[in-house]
Amino acid sequence: MVPRLRPVKVLNKNGLGWSTWIIAGIGWVAANVDTIEVASISLRDTGFSRAEHDAIQGAVDLGVAFAIAAPASASSRPSPSSWTATAR
C-alpha cells in the first residue's frame, strides 16, 4: 500500500518564511491526519524553535511521518537535532 503523501508549502518562493507559517502548516497537517500519512515539507535552519518542535511532535504523535527537505546551501541546512521528533 502506498502511503498518502502530501506536500506542505510553508516557505515563499525564495525559501524564506516565518515560524508562524511553519507552525500553521504543521497544524494543518495535524488537522487533516485522517488523509495524510506522510507530510513533505521544506525548512530552513534558523535555530531551534520549541513551538515548531512541539507542532511537529504533536503531528507525529497523531501518526504523521515527515519528510523534511532543506535548501542546497550548507549554511541553511537543518541540523538533525533541530528537527527530531519521536514516535511514541
LINDAWO-V760048 format. One record per helix or strand of 2 or more residues. SS is the DSSP state (A for helix, B for strand). FROM is the first residue (numbers start at 1). TO is the last residue. If there is no record, write none. Layout:
ss=[SS & SS]
from=[FROM & FROM]
to=[TO & TO]
//
This chain:
ss=[B & A & B & A & B & A & A]
from=[5 & 19 & 38 & 50 & 65 & 74 & 80]
to=[8 & 31 & 42 & 61 & 69 & 76 & 83]
//
